[in-house]
Amino acid sequence: MDGPGSERYLASVPAGRRAPIEGEAAIDASLARVLEETVRRADARHRAAHAVVYTADAKARKVWVEATYRISADDLRPRFGLGVAGRVCEGGRPIVVPVVCREPMALSELAEPAAWRGRTMNLVCVPLPGRRRRPGALSIYFVGEGAPADRLADARAVASAVAEAMTSEGPALPEEAEPAEERPARTAFEYANMIGASSPMRRVYEEIGQVARTTATALVLGESGTGKELVAQAIHDNSERAGKPFIKLNGAAFPETLFESELFGHERGAFTGAVSRKKGRLDLAQGGTLFLDEVGELPLSTQVKLLRVLQAREYERLGGTETLRADVRLIAATNKNMASAVAGGQFREDLYYRLNVFTIVVPPLRERAADVPTLAEFFLEKYAREHRRKARRLSSGAVEALGGYAWPGNVRELENAIERAVVVCPGPVVEEHHLPETLRATRAGESTHKLSLSEAVERLERSMIDGALDESGGNLARAARALGTTERIVRYKVQKYGLSLARRSR
């Protein structure tokens, strides 16, 4: 893998790398020249290090590299529907990855992920506009930190120029020309499944990467609205079972008897109303992953049967005698304190230990406040498009209000607040008064207390040191160099603010 400043790769993929599609015009070296010229302009503004043009065949579910800039096609292994470029080709929506080396989905499409360790890069991947018969995507890797909106705009401009150069389908159409009903619905988070570059989220990304490569059962803990299901989806998407089903079941959504029927299935006549055999979620998830949400709500009788599935990989449908094998990976999630539930007798201790092989704790939004502006921008763009509104950006007052709120409802509450603001905003700028009244009332109540200069300095200092420690993998000397100070001062500040060096190693 080449890096910034190393030998530059710039070429269209040689003929024969893929079979041409019927009716397709040949793509000549002009594509490489267009890619070079346009990416260089983006490089001058926002440090664009590498770029890749992909095309795909949706029916065959294949993705090809068409042209590259400062990276070799041999360093890439795109897959349709997987990884960042594969998802953009499939779904037609842009994806932004804040830190490539900490995002399993971004690393999964690189032939040598280890070569990216320690490199601070983010990735913007956008669809090539106007290409409905053969979709495509453009990935640009940027160096260092930068505003996602600016880099997204750069990537879209390059993508438009690239689409024009690829004449197989004529001139590129404006992105807005695609009818809204043809755009598939996506999850609420689009930074390779999740948005956020804060320290707590980087740890989550790293843990996803660790457990995804194994077959271990995972337990995802976190408050309601934090995105536990998205963590489970990311684990599945980056595992060997990625091409198999991802089946979901909520433990609190059904009464006990109906839940067991949903989980295990039932035979005809198993109970009143069972007029035919029904497959359960375990049947549907064979070879793939079963995501069991709100596992802490399961009754004890159901917990016994679930324990057998985990221990012996066996189960029977309700009313049946045939023992079935469960080739299923289980990922469970709950917002309960499981240790307290076990101590109180509401949850079986043996089942808890079976589930708690690898635990991921999803941080509440109040502990990742640095991600609020980026999340808000994403939801603003999403709902402005969905509701056909003019809102394009948040005012500084609105951003301050969002950043000063505690978000007891986590990301789900933030999404609802932004959707409401988009609906009531008549113009291009969402102001503070467009936000929900509860949020503004909280801010008004807190506005009487203003930080002193020393408090503000301490907050900023703590945040900068914490970020530098994350980037340096907990190495005090490297963190000090990044901050332009001495190791002794950083060590003193770490002790002063009670910062931990644990779990930061790369």
Residue pairs with C-beta under 8 A, 6 or more apart in sequence:
1 71
1 75
1 110
1 111
1 112
1 115
1 116
2 8
2 9
2 50
2 70
2 71
2 72
2 75
3 49
3 119
4 49
4 70
4 143
8 69
8 70
9 68
9 69
9 70
9 71
9 72
10 32
10 35
10 36
10 68
10 69
10 70
11 32
11 67
11 68
12 27
12 28
12 29
12 31
12 32
12 66
12 67
13 64
13 65
13 66
13 67
13 68
13 73
17 64
17 65
17 73
18 62
18 64
20 26
21 57
21 134
23 168
24 134
24 168
25 167
25 168
27 66
27 67
27 166
27 168
30 165
31 53
31 66
31 67
31 162
31 165
31 166
32 67
34 161
34 162
34 164
34 165
35 51
35 53
35 67
35 68
35 69
35 158
35 162
35 165
36 69
37 161
38 157
38 158
38 161
38 162
39 48
39 51
39 69
39 140
39 158
40 48
42 48
42 140
42 151
42 154
42 155
42 157
42 158
43 49
45 150
45 154
46 142
46 146
46 150
46 151
46 154
47 142
47 143
47 144
47 146
48 140
48 141
48 142
48 143
48 154
49 70
49 121
49 141
49 142
49 143
50 68
50 69
50 70
50 71
50 139
50 140
50 141
51 68
51 69
51 70
51 71
51 138
51 139
51 140
51 141
51 158
52 65
52 67
52 68
52 69
52 71
52 73
52 76
52 85
52 138
52 139
53 65
53 66
53 67
53 68
53 128
53 136
53 137
53 138
53 162
54 63
54 64
54 65
54 66
54 78
54 85
54 89
54 136
54 137
54 138
54 139
55 63
55 64
55 66
55 89
55 128
55 131
55 134
55 135
55 136
55 166
56 62
56 63
56 64
56 80
56 86
56 89
56 90
56 134
56 135
56 136
56 137
57 80
57 134
58 80
58 89
58 90
58 135
61 80
61 81
62 80
63 78
63 79
63 80
63 85
63 86
63 89
64 78
65 73
65 76
65 78
66 136
66 166
67 162
68 76
71 141
74 111
75 110
75 111
75 112
76 109
76 110
76 111
77 109
77 110
77 111
78 85
78 86
78 89
78 109
79 86
79 108
79 109
80 86
80 89
80 90
81 87
81 89
81 90
82 105
82 108
82 109
82 237
82 242
83 105
83 106
83 108
83 109
84 95
84 97
84 105
84 106
84 109
84 123
84 125
84 139
84 192
85 109
85 125
85 137
85 139
86 109
87 95
87 105
87 192
88 94
88 95
88 125
88 126
88 127
88 137
89 127
89 135
89 136
89 137
90 135
91 184
91 186
92 127
92 135
92 178
92 183
92 184
93 127
93 183
93 184
93 186
93 190
94 124
94 125
94 126
94 127
94 152
94 155
94 156
94 190
95 123
95 124
95 125
95 190
95 191
95 192
96 122
96 123
96 124
96 125
96 148
96 151
96 152
96 190
96 191
96 195
97 103
97 105
97 106
97 122
97 123
97 124
97 125
97 191
97 192
98 122
98 148
98 191
98 196
98 197
98 374
99 120
99 121
99 122
99 197
99 202
99 205
100 106
100 107
100 116
100 119
100 121
100 122
100 123
100 141
101 107
101 116
101 117
101 118
101 119
101 120
101 121
101 506
102 202
102 205
102 206
102 209
103 123
103 191
103 192
103 205
104 192
104 205
104 208
104 209
104 212
104 234
104 238
105 192
105 193
105 234
105 237
105 238
106 123
106 192
107 113
107 116
107 209
108 238
110 116
117 506
118 473
118 506
120 143
120 144
120 145
120 471
121 141
121 142
121 143
121 144
122 141
122 142
122 145
122 146
122 148
122 151
122 197
123 139
123 140
123 141
123 142
124 139
124 140
124 142
124 148
124 151
124 152
124 154
124 155
125 137
125 138
125 139
125 140
125 155
126 137
126 138
126 152
126 155
126 156
126 159
127 135
127 136
127 137
127 138
127 159
127 175
128 135
128 136
128 137
128 138
128 159
128 162
128 163
128 166
128 172
129 159
129 160
129 163
129 172
129 173
129 174
129 175
129 177
129 178
130 163
130 169
130 170
130 171
130 172
130 173
130 174
130 175
130 177
131 163
131 166
131 169
131 172
132 169
132 178
132 182
133 169
134 168
134 169
136 163
136 166
138 155
138 158
138 159
138 162
140 151
140 154
140 155
140 158
142 151
148 374
148 377
149 377
156 175
160 172
163 172
164 171
164 172
180 385
180 386
187 193
187 230
187 233
188 227
188 230
188 379
188 382
188 411
188 415
189 195
189 227
189 230
189 378
189 411
190 378
191 378
192 234
193 230
193 233
193 234
193 237
194 201
194 204
194 205
194 227
194 230
194 231
194 234
195 371
195 374
195 375
195 378
196 368
196 370
196 371
196 374
196 375
197 370
197 371
197 374
198 368
198 369
198 370
198 371
199 368
199 466
199 467
199 470
200 363
200 367
200 368
201 363
201 368
201 371
202 470
203 503
204 231
204 360
204 361
204 362
204 363
207 358
207 360
208 231
208 234
208 235
208 238
208 360
209 238
210 358
211 218
211 235
211 358
211 360
212 234
212 235
212 236
212 237
212 238
212 239
213 238
213 239
214 358
215 239
215 240
215 329
216 357
216 358
217 310
217 329
217 330
217 331
217 332
217 354
217 355
217 357
217 358
218 232
218 235
218 331
218 332
218 357
218 358
218 359
218 360
219 295
219 331
219 332
219 333
219 334
219 338
219 355
219 356
219 357
219 358
219 359
219 360
220 228
220 231
220 232
220 331
220 332
220 333
220 334
220 359
220 360
220 362
221 228
221 333
221 334
221 335
221 338
221 359
221 360
221 361
221 362
222 228
222 333
222 335
222 361
222 362
222 363
222 364
223 335
223 362
223 364
223 410
224 335
224 409
224 410
224 412
225 365
225 409
225 410
225 411
225 412
225 413
226 362
226 363
226 364
226 365
226 410
226 411
227 362
227 410
227 411
228 293
228 333
228 335
228 362
229 248
229 291
229 293
229 333
231 333
231 360
231 362
232 246
232 289
232 291
232 331
232 333
233 246
233 291
235 289
235 331
236 242
236 246
236 288
236 289
236 291
236 329
236 331
237 246
239 289
239 329
241 287
241 288
241 289
241 329
244 285
244 286
244 287
244 288
244 289
245 284
245 285
245 286
245 287
245 288
245 289
246 285
246 288
246 289
246 291
247 281
247 284
247 285
247 288
247 289
247 290
247 291
248 281
248 290
248 291
248 293
249 259
249 262
249 263
249 281
249 290
249 291
249 292
249 293
250 293
250 294
251 259
251 292
251 293
251 294
251 295
251 296
251 297
251 298
252 293
252 294
252 297
253 259
253 294
254 262
256 299
256 301
256 302
257 271
259 298
259 302
260 302
260 305
260 318
261 270
261 271
261 274
261 278
261 280
261 318
262 280
262 281
263 280
263 281
263 282
263 302
263 306
264 280
264 282
264 305
264 315
264 316
264 317
264 318
265 277
265 278
265 279
265 280
265 282
265 283
265 317
265 318
266 274
266 277
266 278
266 280
266 317
266 318
266 319
266 320
267 274
267 277
267 317
267 318
267 319
267 320
268 274
268 275
268 276
268 277
268 319
269 319
270 317
270 318
270 319
270 320
271 318
271 319
274 318
274 319
277 317
278 317
280 317
281 290
282 290
282 309
282 315
282 324
282 326
282 328
283 324
285 328
286 326
286 327
286 328
287 327
287 328
288 328
288 329
289 328
289 329
289 330
289 331
290 328
290 329
290 330
290 331
291 331
291 332
291 333
292 306
292 330
292 331
292 332
292 333
293 332
293 333
293 334
294 333
294 334
294 335
295 332
295 333
295 334
295 355
296 334
296 335
296 336
296 338
296 341
296 346
296 347
297 334
297 336
298 306
298 347
300 346
300 348
303 347
303 348
303 351
304 348
305 315
306 351
307 348
307 350
307 351
307 354
308 314
308 315
309 315
309 326
309 328
309 330
310 330
310 351
310 354
310 355
311 354
313 325
313 326
313 327
314 323
314 324
314 325
314 326
315 323
315 324
315 326
316 322
316 323
316 324
317 324
330 355
332 355
336 347
338 347
338 352
338 356
341 347
341 352
342 348
342 349
342 352
364 407
364 410
365 371
365 372
365 375
365 407
365 410
365 411
365 413
365 414
366 406
366 407
369 403
370 463
372 402
372 403
372 407
372 414
373 394
373 399
373 402
373 403
375 411
375 414
375 415
376 394
376 399
376 402
376 414
376 418
377 393
377 394
379 414
379 415
379 418
379 419
380 391
380 392
380 393
380 394
380 418
380 421
380 422
380 430
383 389
383 391
383 418
383 419
383 422
383 423
384 390
384 391
384 392
384 422
387 419
387 422
387 423
389 422
389 423
389 425
390 425
390 426
390 427
390 428
391 421
391 422
391 425
391 427
391 428
391 429
391 430
392 428
392 429
393 428
393 429
393 430
394 402
394 429
394 430
395 429
395 430
395 431
395 432
397 431
397 432
398 421
398 430
398 431
398 432
398 434
398 435
400 432
400 443
401 432
401 435
401 439
401 440
401 443
402 414
402 417
402 435
402 439
404 442
404 443
404 446
405 439
405 442
405 443
406 442
407 413
407 414
409 416
417 435
417 436
417 439
418 430
420 434
420 435
420 436
421 430
421 434
421 435
421 436
422 430
424 434
425 431
425 434
432 440
432 443
433 440
451 459
458 497
461 493
461 497
462 493
462 497
462 499
464 483
465 479
465 483
465 490
465 493
465 494
465 497
465 499
466 499
468 479
468 482
468 483
468 490
469 476
469 479
469 494
469 499
469 501
469 504
470 504
471 479
471 482
472 478
472 479
472 482
472 504
473 504
473 505
473 506
474 501
474 502
474 504
474 505
476 487
476 490
476 491
476 494
476 501
477 487
479 490
480 486
480 487
480 489
480 490
483 490
493 499
494 501
